[in-house]
Amino acid sequence: MRARLGHRLNPIDVLVFAAVFATGFLVPSFGPGFVIADVFILAIISVWVATIPRGEPRGVVPRVLPPLILIFIGSLFGTMEVGVKSWIVSDLIKDVGSFASFLAMVTILRFGDDTTMRAVGWGAGLSTIMVTVFLLLEAGTRAQGFFPNPNVAAHFLVTNLVVMTMAPLSRRFRYIVIGIGVAGLLAAGSFGSVIMAVGAFGYLLVTMSSVKRRQMIKKFGAAASVILALVLLSGSMQAATQGADLGFNERHFERSSEGRLARWTQAFQVAVEHPLGVGPGSNAGLGLLPGDQEAHNEFLAYLTERSLIGLIGLILLYLAIWRLGPRGGVTRALVIGFALQSLVRETLHYRHLWLLLAFALVLDETADEQQVGASATVALRHV
């Protein structure tokens, strides 16, 4: 429960705004993978550390701790198999930073006020607009902006669009952000992001009341048709004018799927040969897969690098976060979207994922509190 209401900006509000906004700009990096966003994320984690003795965030730690312990044990087995490597240490540091940022953000938002929640919403909305502008200004196909690759940019945009459906901002601004964000998705040309968006928004649509669902279909059905037509048109134009197997077209899909199938087949072989795992990040670090790349599947990556124990921990972590969110809420929508995207990418080290997942969880909690309060008010009126 958030402790207070208020409208005055304070340093914590600025901090969470800066952290969320900065996750849209991951290039350039300073040192091995360190970016500007990490400065703000580390500050958020530092604020949270003081609350750990009190068990904050309450109700979340007991749910996610057992899966995280299993993931750590699986990682330890894999490390013992191949020895301590620089990429293993790097991945473990990213693990700690990712999970800690989630717990820290939940704690801060619960103890923040309405302005704190709006600060995160503004950070997500404005970064979506800025990222889309840079993607659209970028020449060529599959724009990536200030991200390592177009898939990260597209994942960032879809995550922001999902939380925009409930962010405590004006409806007009949220709709503008969503419309602009869709244009950014077209520029990034990521099939994985489409899968993620369909899963997340499909869940929200299915769990709505029938009346609200009809209203949404009536309001956005035409827009969705236009968006689909633009996706198909952009893909065909890219293929015809640039002759590239990039964007939303058949050549890009075939190249992408063939490469993934080859890596997944080899990953299964690695899992059979190394049942204890090969250590976090070692699929790419040891060049075990075609192209010396990652597995492009989070579940397979955990199986090959962190053993069956780590994979079980990952699945239980998804289930734990699912149970934290209410039915029809944005938390569960994001869990579905993330899980689907994880079938074709490794995404759990994305900075925005954990910050916005925490935002979604507190949004759902706030909505539940408001609903309970409204029900109590109605009941008192009838006494």
C-alpha positions as CSV (number, residue, x, y, z in Angstrom):
1,M,0.0,0.0,0.0
2,R,1.3,3.5,-0.8
3,A,1.8,5.4,2.3
4,R,0.8,8.9,1.3
5,L,-0.9,11.2,-1.1
6,G,0.6,14.4,-2.4
7,H,1.4,16.6,-5.3
8,R,4.9,18.0,-4.5
9,L,7.8,16.8,-6.5
10,N,10.7,15.4,-4.4
11,P,14.1,13.8,-5.2
12,I,12.7,10.3,-5.3
13,D,10.2,11.3,-8.0
14,V,13.0,12.8,-10.1
15,L,15.0,9.6,-9.5
16,V,12.3,7.2,-10.7
17,F,11.5,9.4,-13.7
18,A,15.2,9.6,-14.7
19,A,15.7,5.8,-14.3
20,V,12.7,4.9,-16.5
21,F,13.4,7.6,-19.1
22,A,17.1,6.6,-19.3
23,T,16.3,3.0,-20.1
24,G,15.4,4.2,-23.6
25,F,19.0,5.3,-24.2
26,L,21.5,2.4,-23.8
27,V,24.1,3.6,-26.3
28,P,26.8,4.7,-25.7
29,S,28.0,2.5,-22.8
30,F,30.7,3.5,-20.4
31,G,32.9,0.5,-19.5
32,P,31.7,-3.1,-19.9
33,G,27.9,-2.6,-20.4
34,F,27.5,0.3,-18.0
35,V,25.1,3.0,-19.2
36,I,23.6,6.2,-17.8
37,A,20.5,4.4,-16.7
38,D,22.6,2.2,-14.4
39,V,23.5,5.3,-12.3
40,F,19.8,5.9,-11.5
41,I,19.0,2.2,-11.0
42,L,21.9,1.8,-8.5
43,A,20.5,4.9,-6.7
44,I,17.1,3.2,-6.5
45,I,18.6,0.0,-5.2
46,S,20.6,1.9,-2.6
47,V,17.4,3.5,-1.3
48,W,15.8,0.1,-1.1
49,V,18.7,-1.6,0.8
50,A,17.8,0.4,3.9
51,T,14.3,-1.3,4.0
52,I,15.5,-4.9,3.6
53,P,15.6,-5.6,7.3
54,R,11.9,-4.8,7.4
55,G,11.2,-7.3,4.7
56,E,10.3,-4.8,2.0
57,P,8.7,-5.1,-0.4
58,R,6.3,-7.1,1.8
59,G,4.4,-9.9,0.2
60,V,6.7,-9.9,-2.8
61,V,10.0,-11.2,-1.3
62,P,8.5,-14.5,0.1
63,R,7.0,-15.2,-3.4
64,V,10.0,-14.5,-5.6
65,L,12.9,-15.6,-3.2
66,P,12.5,-19.4,-3.6
67,P,12.6,-19.2,-7.4
68,L,15.6,-16.8,-7.3
69,I,17.4,-19.3,-5.0
70,L,16.9,-22.1,-7.5
71,I,18.2,-19.9,-10.3
72,F,21.3,-19.1,-8.2
73,I,21.9,-22.8,-7.4
74,G,21.5,-23.7,-11.1
75,S,24.0,-20.9,-12.0
76,L,26.4,-22.2,-9.4
77,F,26.3,-25.7,-10.9
78,G,27.0,-24.4,-14.3
79,T,29.9,-22.3,-13.1
80,M,31.4,-25.3,-11.3
81,E,31.2,-27.2,-14.6
82,V,33.3,-24.7,-16.6
83,G,35.0,-22.6,-14.0
84,V,34.7,-18.9,-13.3
85,K,34.8,-16.8,-16.5
86,S,34.5,-13.1,-17.1
87,W,31.1,-13.4,-18.9
88,I,29.7,-15.6,-16.1
89,V,30.6,-12.9,-13.5
90,S,29.1,-10.3,-15.8
91,D,25.8,-12.3,-16.1
92,L,25.5,-12.9,-12.4
93,I,26.0,-9.2,-11.7
94,K,23.2,-8.5,-14.3
95,D,21.0,-11.1,-12.5
96,V,21.5,-9.3,-9.1
97,G,20.9,-5.9,-10.6
98,S,17.8,-7.0,-12.5
99,F,16.0,-8.7,-9.6
100,A,17.1,-6.0,-7.1
101,S,15.8,-3.2,-9.3
102,F,12.4,-4.9,-9.4
103,L,12.2,-5.2,-5.6
104,A,13.6,-1.7,-5.1
105,M,11.1,-0.1,-7.5
106,V,8.1,-1.9,-5.9
107,T,9.2,-0.7,-2.5
108,I,9.8,2.9,-3.6
109,L,6.5,3.2,-5.5
110,R,4.5,1.7,-2.6
111,F,5.9,4.3,-0.2
112,G,5.7,7.1,-2.7
113,D,2.7,9.2,-3.5
114,D,0.6,9.9,-6.5
115,T,3.3,12.2,-7.9
116,T,5.8,9.3,-7.7
117,M,3.5,7.2,-9.8
118,R,2.9,9.9,-12.3
119,A,6.7,10.5,-12.5
120,V,7.1,6.9,-13.7
121,G,4.3,7.3,-16.1
122,W,5.8,10.5,-17.6
123,G,9.1,8.8,-17.8
124,A,7.6,5.9,-19.7
125,G,5.5,8.1,-22.0
126,L,8.2,10.7,-22.9
127,S,10.8,8.1,-23.5
128,T,8.4,6.2,-25.8
129,I,8.0,9.4,-27.8
130,M,11.7,10.2,-27.9
131,V,12.7,6.7,-28.8
132,T,10.2,6.6,-31.6
133,V,11.4,9.9,-33.0
134,F,15.0,8.6,-33.2
135,L,13.8,5.3,-34.7
136,L,11.9,7.1,-37.4
137,L,14.8,9.4,-38.2
138,E,17.2,6.5,-38.6
139,A,17.9,5.6,-42.3
140,G,17.5,2.0,-43.5
141,T,15.5,-0.9,-42.2
142,R,15.1,-2.2,-38.7
143,A,16.0,0.9,-36.8
144,Q,17.5,0.5,-33.4
145,G,18.0,4.1,-32.1
146,F,20.0,4.2,-28.9
147,F,19.7,0.4,-28.2
148,P,22.1,-2.4,-28.9
149,N,19.7,-3.9,-31.6
150,P,16.2,-3.3,-32.9
151,N,14.7,-6.2,-30.8
152,V,15.5,-4.4,-27.6
153,A,14.0,-1.2,-28.9
154,A,10.8,-3.0,-29.8
155,H,10.6,-4.8,-26.5
156,F,11.0,-1.5,-24.7
157,L,8.2,0.1,-26.7
158,V,5.7,-2.8,-26.2
159,T,6.4,-2.8,-22.5
160,N,5.8,1.0,-22.3
161,L,2.6,0.7,-24.3
162,V,1.1,-2.0,-22.0
163,V,1.7,0.1,-18.9
164,M,0.3,3.2,-20.7
165,T,-3.1,1.5,-20.6
166,M,-3.3,2.2,-16.8
167,A,-0.7,4.9,-16.2
168,P,-2.1,7.7,-13.9
169,L,-1.9,10.3,-16.7
170,S,-4.6,11.9,-18.9
171,R,-6.3,9.6,-21.4
172,R,-5.4,11.9,-24.3
173,F,-1.7,11.8,-23.5
174,R,-1.8,8.0,-23.1
175,Y,-3.5,7.5,-26.4
176,I,-1.0,9.8,-28.1
177,V,1.9,7.8,-26.6
178,I,0.4,4.5,-27.7
179,G,-0.2,5.8,-31.3
180,I,3.4,7.2,-31.5
181,G,4.8,4.0,-30.0
182,V,3.1,1.8,-32.7
183,A,5.0,3.9,-35.3
184,G,8.2,3.1,-33.5
185,L,7.4,-0.6,-33.6
186,L,7.0,-0.5,-37.4
187,A,10.4,1.1,-37.6
188,A,12.1,-1.5,-35.5
189,G,10.5,-4.4,-37.4
190,S,10.7,-7.1,-34.7
191,F,8.5,-10.2,-35.1
192,G,9.2,-11.0,-31.4
193,S,7.7,-7.7,-30.3
194,V,4.5,-8.5,-32.3
195,I,4.2,-11.8,-30.5
196,M,4.7,-10.0,-27.2
197,A,2.1,-7.3,-28.0
198,V,-0.5,-9.8,-29.2
199,G,-0.1,-11.8,-26.0
200,A,-0.2,-8.9,-23.6
201,F,-3.0,-6.9,-25.2
202,G,-4.9,-10.1,-26.1
203,Y,-4.9,-11.0,-22.4
204,L,-6.2,-7.5,-21.4
205,L,-8.9,-7.7,-24.1
206,V,-10.1,-11.3,-23.1
207,T,-10.3,-10.5,-19.4
208,M,-12.4,-7.3,-19.9
209,S,-16.1,-7.3,-19.2
210,S,-18.1,-8.0,-22.3
211,V,-19.5,-4.4,-22.4
212,K,-16.0,-2.9,-22.1
213,R,-14.6,-5.3,-24.6
214,R,-17.3,-4.3,-27.2
215,Q,-16.5,-0.6,-26.5
216,M,-12.8,-1.2,-27.0
217,I,-13.3,-3.2,-30.2
218,K,-15.6,-0.5,-31.6
219,K,-13.2,2.3,-30.6
220,F,-9.9,0.7,-31.7
221,G,-10.9,-2.0,-34.2
222,A,-10.5,0.3,-37.2
223,A,-7.1,1.5,-35.8
224,A,-5.9,-2.1,-35.4
225,S,-6.8,-2.9,-39.0
226,V,-4.9,0.2,-40.2
227,I,-1.9,-0.8,-38.1
228,L,-1.9,-4.4,-39.5
229,A,-2.1,-3.0,-43.0
230,L,0.8,-0.7,-42.3
231,V,2.9,-3.6,-40.9
232,L,2.3,-5.7,-44.1
233,L,2.9,-2.6,-46.3
234,S,6.1,-1.6,-44.6
235,G,7.5,-5.2,-44.9
236,S,6.7,-5.5,-48.6
237,M,8.1,-2.0,-49.3
238,Q,11.3,-2.7,-47.5
239,A,11.8,-6.0,-49.4
240,A,11.0,-4.4,-52.8
241,T,12.9,-1.1,-52.5
242,Q,15.9,-2.3,-50.5
243,G,16.1,-6.0,-51.4
244,A,16.8,-6.7,-47.7
245,D,15.6,-9.7,-45.6
246,L,14.7,-7.2,-42.9
247,G,11.5,-5.7,-41.6
248,F,8.1,-7.3,-41.6
249,N,8.4,-9.5,-44.6
250,E,8.8,-13.2,-45.6
251,R,12.5,-13.0,-46.3
252,H,13.3,-11.6,-42.8
253,F,11.0,-14.2,-41.2
254,E,12.6,-17.1,-43.0
255,R,16.2,-15.9,-42.2
256,S,15.3,-15.3,-38.5
257,S,13.4,-18.6,-38.0
258,E,16.1,-20.7,-39.8
259,G,18.9,-19.2,-37.6
260,R,16.9,-19.8,-34.4
261,L,16.0,-23.4,-35.3
262,A,19.7,-24.1,-35.8
263,R,20.6,-22.6,-32.5
264,W,17.8,-24.3,-30.6
265,T,18.8,-27.7,-32.0
266,Q,22.4,-27.2,-30.9
267,A,21.3,-25.9,-27.5
268,F,19.4,-29.1,-26.9
269,Q,22.6,-31.0,-27.7
270,V,24.5,-28.8,-25.2
271,A,21.9,-29.5,-22.5
272,V,22.3,-33.3,-23.1
273,E,26.1,-33.2,-23.0
274,H,26.2,-30.8,-20.0
275,P,23.3,-31.6,-17.7
276,L,24.7,-29.4,-14.9
277,G,24.8,-26.5,-17.3
278,V,27.8,-24.5,-18.8
279,G,27.4,-21.3,-16.7
280,P,25.5,-18.1,-17.3
281,G,26.4,-16.5,-20.7
282,S,28.5,-19.4,-21.8
283,N,26.5,-20.3,-24.9
284,A,28.0,-17.2,-26.5
285,G,31.1,-16.9,-24.3
286,L,32.3,-20.4,-25.3
287,G,31.0,-20.3,-28.8
288,L,28.8,-23.3,-28.3
289,L,26.0,-22.3,-30.7
290,P,26.1,-21.3,-34.4
291,G,27.4,-17.8,-34.9
292,D,28.8,-17.7,-31.4
293,Q,25.5,-16.2,-30.3
294,E,23.0,-16.6,-27.5
295,A,20.3,-19.3,-27.7
296,H,17.5,-16.7,-28.6
297,N,15.2,-18.6,-26.2
298,E,15.3,-17.7,-22.5
299,F,14.0,-21.1,-21.4
300,L,16.6,-23.0,-23.5
301,A,19.3,-20.7,-22.3
302,Y,18.5,-21.4,-18.7
303,L,18.4,-25.1,-19.4
304,T,21.8,-25.2,-21.1
305,E,23.6,-22.6,-18.9
306,R,21.9,-23.1,-15.5
307,S,20.7,-26.7,-15.7
308,L,17.2,-28.0,-15.1
309,I,17.2,-26.5,-11.6
310,G,17.7,-23.0,-13.1
311,L,15.0,-23.6,-15.7
312,I,12.6,-24.7,-12.9
313,G,13.5,-21.5,-11.0
314,L,12.7,-19.4,-14.0
315,I,9.3,-21.0,-14.6
316,L,8.5,-20.6,-10.9
317,L,9.6,-17.0,-11.0
318,Y,7.1,-16.3,-13.8
319,L,4.4,-18.1,-11.8
320,A,5.2,-16.1,-8.7
321,I,4.9,-12.8,-10.4
322,W,1.7,-13.9,-12.1
323,R,0.2,-14.7,-8.7
324,L,1.2,-11.3,-7.4
325,G,-0.9,-9.6,-10.1
326,P,-4.8,-9.6,-10.2
327,R,-6.8,-11.1,-13.0
328,G,-7.1,-8.7,-15.9
329,G,-4.3,-6.5,-14.6
330,V,-1.2,-5.2,-16.5
331,T,1.1,-7.3,-14.3
332,R,-0.3,-10.5,-15.8
333,A,-0.5,-9.0,-19.2
334,L,3.3,-8.2,-19.1
335,V,4.1,-11.7,-17.7
336,I,2.3,-13.2,-20.7
337,G,4.1,-10.9,-23.1
338,F,7.5,-11.4,-21.5
339,A,7.1,-15.2,-21.5
340,L,6.1,-15.2,-25.2
341,Q,8.9,-12.9,-26.2
342,S,11.3,-15.1,-24.2
343,L,10.6,-18.0,-26.6
344,V,12.5,-16.1,-29.3
345,R,14.8,-13.8,-27.3
346,E,16.7,-13.6,-24.0
347,T,15.2,-10.6,-22.3
348,L,15.6,-11.0,-18.5
349,H,18.5,-8.6,-18.3
350,Y,16.6,-5.7,-20.0
351,R,16.6,-2.8,-17.6
352,H,13.2,-1.5,-18.5
353,L,11.6,-4.9,-18.0
354,W,12.0,-4.9,-14.3
355,L,11.3,-1.2,-13.6
356,L,8.1,-1.2,-15.6
357,L,7.0,-4.6,-14.2
358,A,7.3,-3.1,-10.7
359,F,5.3,-0.1,-11.9
360,A,2.6,-2.4,-13.3
361,L,2.4,-4.3,-10.0
362,V,1.8,-1.2,-8.0
363,L,-0.6,0.1,-10.6
364,D,-2.7,-3.1,-10.1
365,E,-2.4,-2.8,-6.3
366,T,-3.6,0.8,-6.5
367,A,-6.5,-0.1,-8.7
368,D,-7.6,-2.9,-6.3
369,E,-7.4,-0.4,-3.3
370,Q,-9.6,2.1,-5.2
371,Q,-12.1,-0.6,-6.1
372,V,-12.3,-1.8,-2.5
373,G,-12.7,1.8,-1.3
374,A,-15.5,2.4,-3.8
375,S,-17.3,-0.8,-2.8
376,A,-17.1,0.2,0.9
377,T,-18.5,3.6,0.1
378,V,-21.4,2.1,-1.7
379,A,-22.1,-0.3,1.1
380,L,-22.1,2.5,3.7
381,R,-24.6,4.5,1.7
382,H,-27.0,1.6,1.8
383,V,-26.6,1.2,5.6
